[in-house]
């Protein structure tokens, strides 16, 4: 369903649950920010809970209808959800439509949330060991694309210097129906909920859809290395290899490669270097899953007796094995089964289903929620090997190395 103002609406009816979730995905993330004013998408996530002229206290209203709600910001989009007893679904729709229409933006509200975000920046990114990893790694891995800064922003000064006029412009530009997706999952009557949506959302001005035009990096860009001497407990590293974006056909095999390497206790890196021949206190591999070309990340903390030479040699041995030998059908099937289990749990409640529906619609088509399994299941050992050879190129590796201060 699409309203005349461009708001896309997706429904998933489940009469067996007593709950209903309203999810709103807004197509604005860190990549949409001005490079000189970063951190705005995340700052705005906080501002959206500040109240409106009609509902001054969002949280108080949400609590009065028995709601559980939250939000998160990524480099690609910002997502809000609220789950309520199904009999309070109309109130939840009213609450969300109200703040999407006219959030209270004042010097006072900006100052309050600015301080909250600055404190989060300090606590999560600057004042804990390895907290600045993504602040350091992204500028090495990306030269042109706005993925080169984290969602929290490049630096605290960008948040400190944020102006009310800039924040208002950000809201008017991105928080519009043309750039948003509303999904509803749970117990509701279809005709009734459509009436409510028309009542509360249809009168909003459409605005402009985000064009999603971003400067791209060359796929074979050369990586960089940075060594950091900090107050950290042990040597640690973050490696990042360029990979395809979320909509690319090779994404599914790429994601499974990260699972082969680092998912679960029996994954290769953990089996070999945590259990059989311990060199690390922890080691992981994962993909960022960004819409535009992203990263395959391998990160680990070295045991005190492990040298850098031993650590690097161990990791490259597993990467070369993926490049030079086909993974067995049995091991690939095991990884696929793990994926299916996690997917089953990711669609187990109304809030997860509502988020996933909005996410796939944002990627291009909500129906993909039913098609992903097949694409993962069709990945072959030869695809794994082909992509491993393309990804694990030392010349394209971007890395940071943490060294404890003497």
PLY file of the C-alpha trace (Angstrom):
ply
format ascii 1.0
element vertex 406
property float x
property float y
property float z
element edge 405
property int vertex1
property int vertex2
end_header
0.00 0.00 0.00
1.25 3.51 -0.81
-0.39 6.73 0.34
-0.77 9.67 -2.07
2.03 11.47 -0.22
4.48 8.65 -1.03
4.55 6.84 2.32
4.90 3.10 1.73
2.94 0.88 4.12
3.40 -2.87 4.66
1.19 -5.19 6.70
1.74 -8.53 8.39
-1.33 -9.79 10.17
-0.96 -12.37 12.96
-4.11 -12.92 15.01
-2.37 -15.42 17.30
-0.41 -12.72 19.17
-1.86 -10.17 21.60
0.63 -7.55 20.39
1.12 -5.23 17.45
4.22 -3.33 16.30
4.45 -0.07 14.39
7.83 0.31 12.68
8.99 3.40 10.79
12.17 3.24 8.73
13.47 6.62 7.57
15.91 6.56 4.68
18.58 8.70 6.30
21.79 7.49 7.90
25.28 8.74 8.55
26.13 8.57 4.83
23.59 11.35 4.14
25.34 13.87 6.37
27.46 16.85 5.43
31.12 15.79 5.94
31.60 18.93 8.04
28.48 18.28 10.16
28.53 14.56 10.93
26.61 12.74 13.64
23.30 14.44 12.75
21.39 11.24 11.90
22.19 9.77 15.31
21.58 13.09 17.07
18.18 13.25 15.43
17.31 9.77 16.65
17.58 11.20 20.17
15.67 14.38 19.28
12.73 12.31 18.00
11.96 11.27 21.60
11.78 14.87 22.81
8.05 15.40 22.39
5.79 17.49 20.14
3.44 20.44 20.61
0.53 17.96 20.96
2.37 15.32 23.02
5.07 17.09 25.07
6.37 13.87 26.66
6.72 10.98 24.23
7.86 8.46 26.84
5.01 9.25 29.24
2.43 8.73 26.48
4.14 5.51 25.38
4.12 4.14 28.93
0.43 4.99 29.31
-0.43 2.63 26.44
1.85 -0.18 27.65
4.41 0.34 24.91
7.90 -1.00 24.43
9.82 1.24 22.03
13.29 1.99 20.79
15.29 3.19 17.80
18.68 2.81 16.15
20.76 4.60 13.54
22.95 2.96 10.90
25.10 4.37 8.14
22.18 3.76 5.75
18.94 4.47 7.64
17.28 5.28 10.97
14.63 2.96 12.43
11.94 3.47 15.07
9.55 0.90 16.51
6.84 0.72 19.15
5.13 -2.49 20.31
1.82 -2.30 22.18
-1.09 -4.50 23.24
-3.12 -4.79 20.06
-6.06 -2.87 21.54
-3.77 0.19 21.75
-2.56 0.08 18.14
-4.49 3.21 17.17
-2.78 5.15 19.95
0.62 3.94 18.76
-0.13 5.03 15.20
-1.28 8.43 16.45
1.86 8.81 18.55
4.22 7.96 15.68
2.38 10.09 13.12
2.45 13.04 15.50
6.22 13.08 15.92
6.85 12.37 12.25
4.73 15.43 11.43
6.10 17.99 13.88
8.80 17.21 16.41
9.51 19.87 19.05
12.80 21.46 18.00
14.06 24.21 20.28
17.36 25.44 21.61
16.53 23.74 24.90
15.71 20.33 23.40
18.77 20.49 21.15
21.01 21.38 24.08
19.68 18.48 26.17
20.16 15.86 23.44
23.46 17.34 22.33
24.83 16.73 25.83
23.46 13.16 25.84
25.12 12.35 22.52
28.43 13.96 23.51
28.47 11.88 26.70
27.74 8.75 24.65
30.59 9.67 22.29
32.99 9.92 25.23
31.81 6.82 27.09
31.47 4.41 24.17
34.09 5.62 21.74
36.81 7.55 23.58
36.96 6.32 27.18
37.00 2.56 26.79
39.66 0.25 25.31
39.32 -0.19 21.53
36.24 2.06 21.57
37.61 4.26 18.78
38.21 1.30 16.45
35.58 2.35 13.92
36.53 6.00 14.19
40.03 4.96 13.10
39.22 2.12 10.69
36.57 3.72 8.50
38.77 6.57 7.18
41.39 3.96 6.21
38.92 1.69 4.41
36.99 4.45 2.59
38.50 7.38 0.72
35.45 8.95 -0.98
32.28 7.24 0.24
30.56 8.72 3.34
30.90 5.37 5.07
34.28 6.83 6.02
32.80 8.13 9.27
30.87 6.31 12.01
27.24 6.94 12.92
28.29 8.81 16.07
30.13 11.27 13.80
33.72 12.10 12.93
34.42 14.13 16.04
32.69 15.59 19.07
33.08 19.13 17.74
30.57 18.43 14.98
27.90 17.72 17.61
29.00 20.56 19.88
28.66 23.08 17.04
25.32 21.79 15.73
22.85 24.63 15.20
19.08 24.61 15.51
18.73 25.81 11.92
20.83 22.86 10.69
18.76 20.40 12.71
15.47 21.80 11.40
16.74 21.59 7.82
17.76 17.97 8.43
14.25 17.10 9.65
12.51 18.89 6.78
14.79 17.23 4.22
14.72 13.60 5.35
11.80 13.02 7.75
9.16 13.08 5.04
6.69 10.42 3.76
8.52 10.03 0.43
11.59 8.94 2.35
9.89 6.68 4.91
8.43 3.18 5.19
5.73 2.23 7.69
5.32 -1.44 8.55
2.77 -2.95 10.92
2.94 -6.48 12.27
0.75 -8.33 14.76
-2.88 -8.58 15.76
-5.09 -6.10 13.92
-8.09 -5.88 11.61
-6.97 -4.82 8.15
-9.84 -2.47 7.28
-9.63 -0.75 10.63
-5.87 -0.22 10.57
-6.02 1.18 7.02
-8.59 3.70 8.21
-6.29 4.78 11.04
-3.29 5.10 8.73
-5.27 7.27 6.35
-6.49 9.37 9.28
-3.12 10.03 10.86
-0.53 9.81 8.08
-2.15 10.82 4.79
-2.27 14.58 5.42
1.52 14.94 5.81
3.34 16.73 3.01
5.23 14.28 0.77
8.64 15.96 0.65
11.41 14.64 -1.57
12.74 11.10 -1.71
16.41 10.73 -0.80
18.24 10.37 -4.16
20.95 8.12 -2.64
23.79 9.53 -4.74
27.09 8.87 -2.99
30.70 9.15 -4.11
32.03 5.63 -4.60
35.48 4.18 -3.96
37.31 2.12 -6.55
36.62 -1.58 -5.88
40.36 -2.35 -6.04
41.43 0.49 -3.81
44.63 0.06 -1.86
44.32 -0.36 1.87
46.17 1.43 4.64
47.57 0.46 8.04
47.60 2.45 11.25
49.32 1.56 14.54
47.86 2.95 17.76
49.60 3.01 21.13
46.90 3.42 23.77
45.78 2.43 27.25
44.56 -1.01 26.17
45.03 -4.31 28.04
46.51 -6.32 25.15
47.52 -6.25 21.51
44.51 -6.22 19.21
43.80 -5.74 15.51
40.96 -4.89 13.13
41.29 -5.98 9.50
38.86 -4.77 6.83
38.59 -6.11 3.26
36.27 -4.42 0.69
33.19 -6.46 -0.27
30.02 -5.99 -2.34
26.90 -4.19 -1.16
23.76 -5.77 0.28
21.88 -5.92 -3.04
24.70 -7.55 -5.01
24.17 -11.22 -6.01
27.55 -12.12 -4.45
26.52 -10.82 -1.04
25.05 -14.15 0.13
28.21 -16.15 -0.47
30.28 -13.34 1.04
28.18 -13.40 4.19
28.60 -17.17 4.46
32.38 -16.78 4.13
32.36 -14.64 7.26
30.31 -17.36 8.97
32.77 -20.06 7.89
35.57 -18.03 9.44
34.03 -16.63 12.59
30.50 -17.77 13.40
30.18 -20.07 16.37
32.68 -22.11 18.33
33.32 -24.49 15.44
34.18 -21.78 12.91
37.68 -22.02 11.48
39.31 -19.09 13.23
37.86 -20.01 16.61
38.40 -23.74 16.28
42.02 -23.31 15.18
43.23 -20.33 17.23
41.07 -20.27 20.36
40.71 -24.00 20.96
43.32 -26.16 19.21
46.30 -23.82 19.17
45.42 -20.79 21.32
46.90 -17.57 19.96
44.02 -15.18 20.71
41.76 -14.44 23.66
39.02 -13.67 21.15
38.65 -13.56 17.37
35.68 -12.80 15.13
34.77 -12.34 11.48
31.69 -10.59 10.10
30.39 -8.40 7.28
28.98 -4.91 7.74
25.98 -5.62 5.48
25.79 -2.07 4.13
23.64 -1.16 1.13
26.65 0.20 -0.74
29.92 -1.79 -0.94
30.87 -2.72 2.61
33.57 -4.51 4.56
34.55 -8.00 5.67
36.00 -7.48 9.15
38.31 -9.80 11.08
39.19 -8.67 14.57
41.03 -10.28 17.42
42.85 -9.81 20.72
46.23 -11.51 21.07
47.24 -13.59 24.06
50.21 -12.06 25.92
52.68 -14.65 24.58
51.50 -14.39 20.95
53.68 -12.35 18.60
52.28 -10.25 15.77
54.06 -12.49 13.28
52.38 -15.60 14.69
48.98 -13.94 14.72
49.12 -12.72 11.13
50.53 -15.99 9.83
47.71 -17.94 11.52
44.95 -15.81 10.04
46.39 -15.77 6.54
46.71 -19.56 6.65
42.93 -19.87 7.10
42.20 -17.25 4.45
44.53 -18.96 1.93
42.88 -22.30 2.68
39.50 -20.86 1.66
41.08 -19.52 -1.52
42.88 -22.72 -2.49
40.63 -25.56 -1.32
36.92 -26.07 -1.82
34.92 -26.12 1.38
33.25 -29.50 1.85
29.54 -29.85 1.20
29.11 -31.00 4.79
30.76 -27.91 6.31
28.93 -25.54 4.01
25.63 -27.21 4.85
26.39 -26.79 8.55
26.95 -23.05 8.07
23.73 -22.76 6.08
21.81 -24.53 8.84
23.19 -22.06 11.37
22.03 -19.22 9.16
18.52 -20.68 8.91
18.30 -21.03 12.68
19.28 -17.41 13.25
16.81 -16.27 10.59
14.01 -18.21 12.24
14.72 -16.44 15.53
14.94 -13.06 13.76
11.31 -13.41 12.65
9.91 -14.77 15.87
7.96 -11.72 17.13
6.01 -8.80 15.73
8.77 -6.22 16.22
11.35 -8.31 14.33
8.95 -9.02 11.48
7.97 -5.36 11.19
11.61 -4.29 11.06
12.56 -6.93 8.49
9.62 -6.06 6.25
10.56 -2.39 6.28
14.22 -3.22 5.73
13.62 -5.36 2.63
11.19 -2.82 1.24
13.90 -0.22 1.69
16.30 -2.51 -0.18
13.79 -2.79 -3.01
10.99 -5.23 -2.24
9.43 -6.41 1.03
8.72 -9.79 -0.60
12.44 -10.54 -0.36
11.82 -11.51 3.25
10.56 -14.83 1.81
13.35 -15.19 -0.78
16.54 -14.78 1.23
16.68 -18.37 2.46
16.73 -19.75 -1.07
19.56 -17.43 -2.10
21.69 -18.52 0.84
20.86 -22.19 0.29
21.93 -21.96 -3.38
25.48 -20.82 -2.57
27.99 -23.43 -3.79
31.53 -24.32 -2.65
32.92 -22.93 -5.93
31.25 -19.55 -5.23
32.84 -19.51 -1.78
36.27 -20.16 -3.27
35.86 -17.63 -6.10
34.85 -14.83 -3.76
37.49 -15.71 -1.17
40.13 -15.19 -3.88
38.59 -11.84 -4.78
38.20 -10.60 -1.20
41.34 -11.70 0.62
43.84 -9.54 -1.19
46.63 -8.19 1.00
46.95 -5.05 -1.11
43.34 -4.01 -0.38
43.50 -4.75 3.36
42.91 -1.79 5.69
43.96 -2.40 9.27
44.53 -0.90 12.67
46.81 -2.39 15.31
46.45 -1.58 18.99
49.58 -1.69 21.15
49.45 -1.24 24.94
51.40 1.74 26.21
54.67 0.70 27.81
0 1
1 2
2 3
3 4
4 5
5 6
6 7
7 8
8 9
9 10
10 11
11 12
12 13
13 14
14 15
15 16
16 17
17 18
18 19
19 20
20 21
21 22
22 23
23 24
24 25
25 26
26 27
27 28
28 29
29 30
30 31
31 32
32 33
33 34
34 35
35 36
36 37
37 38
38 39
39 40
40 41
41 42
42 43
43 44
44 45
45 46
46 47
47 48
48 49
49 50
50 51
51 52
52 53
53 54
54 55
55 56
56 57
57 58
58 59
59 60
60 61
61 62
62 63
63 64
64 65
65 66
66 67
67 68
68 69
69 70
70 71
71 72
72 73
73 74
74 75
75 76
76 77
77 78
78 79
79 80
80 81
81 82
82 83
83 84
84 85
85 86
86 87
87 88
88 89
89 90
90 91
91 92
92 93
93 94
94 95
95 96
96 97
97 98
98 99
99 100
100 101
101 102
102 103
103 104
104 105
105 106
106 107
107 108
108 109
109 110
110 111
111 112
112 113
113 114
114 115
115 116
116 117
117 118
118 119
119 120
120 121
121 122
122 123
123 124
124 125
125 126
126 127
127 128
128 129
129 130
130 131
131 132
132 133
133 134
134 135
135 136
136 137
137 138
138 139
139 140
140 141
141 142
142 143
143 144
144 145
145 146
146 147
147 148
148 149
149 150
150 151
151 152
152 153
153 154
154 155
155 156
156 157
157 158
158 159
159 160
160 161
161 162
162 163
163 164
164 165
165 166
166 167
167 168
168 169
169 170
170 171
171 172
172 173
173 174
174 175
175 176
176 177
177 178
178 179
179 180
180 181
181 182
182 183
183 184
184 185
185 186
186 187
187 188
188 189
189 190
190 191
191 192
192 193
193 194
194 195
195 196
196 197
197 198
198 199
199 200
200 201
201 202
202 203
203 204
204 205
205 206
206 207
207 208
208 209
209 210
210 211
211 212
212 213
213 214
214 215
215 216
216 217
217 218
218 219
219 220
220 221
221 222
222 223
223 224
224 225
225 226
226 227
227 228
228 229
229 230
230 231
231 232
232 233
233 234
234 235
235 236
236 237
237 238
238 239
239 240
240 241
241 242
242 243
243 244
244 245
245 246
246 247
247 248
248 249
249 250
250 251
251 252
252 253
253 254
254 255
255 256
256 257
257 258
258 259
259 260
260 261
261 262
262 263
263 264
264 265
265 266
266 267
267 268
268 269
269 270
270 271
271 272
272 273
273 274
274 275
275 276
276 277
277 278
278 279
279 280
280 281
281 282
282 283
283 284
284 285
285 286
286 287
287 288
288 289
289 290
290 291
291 292
292 293
293 294
294 295
295 296
296 297
297 298
298 299
299 300
300 301
301 302
302 303
303 304
304 305
305 306
306 307
307 308
308 309
309 310
310 311
311 312
312 313
313 314
314 315
315 316
316 317
317 318
318 319
319 320
320 321
321 322
322 323
323 324
324 325
325 326
326 327
327 328
328 329
329 330
330 331
331 332
332 333
333 334
334 335
335 336
336 337
337 338
338 339
339 340
340 341
341 342
342 343
343 344
344 345
345 346
346 347
347 348
348 349
349 350
350 351
351 352
352 353
353 354
354 355
355 356
356 357
357 358
358 359
359 360
360 361
361 362
362 363
363 364
364 365
365 366
366 367
367 368
368 369
369 370
370 371
371 372
372 373
373 374
374 375
375 376
376 377
377 378
378 379
379 380
380 381
381 382
382 383
383 384
384 385
385 386
386 387
387 388
388 389
389 390
390 391
391 392
392 393
393 394
394 395
395 396
396 397
397 398
398 399
399 400
400 401
401 402
402 403
403 404
404 405
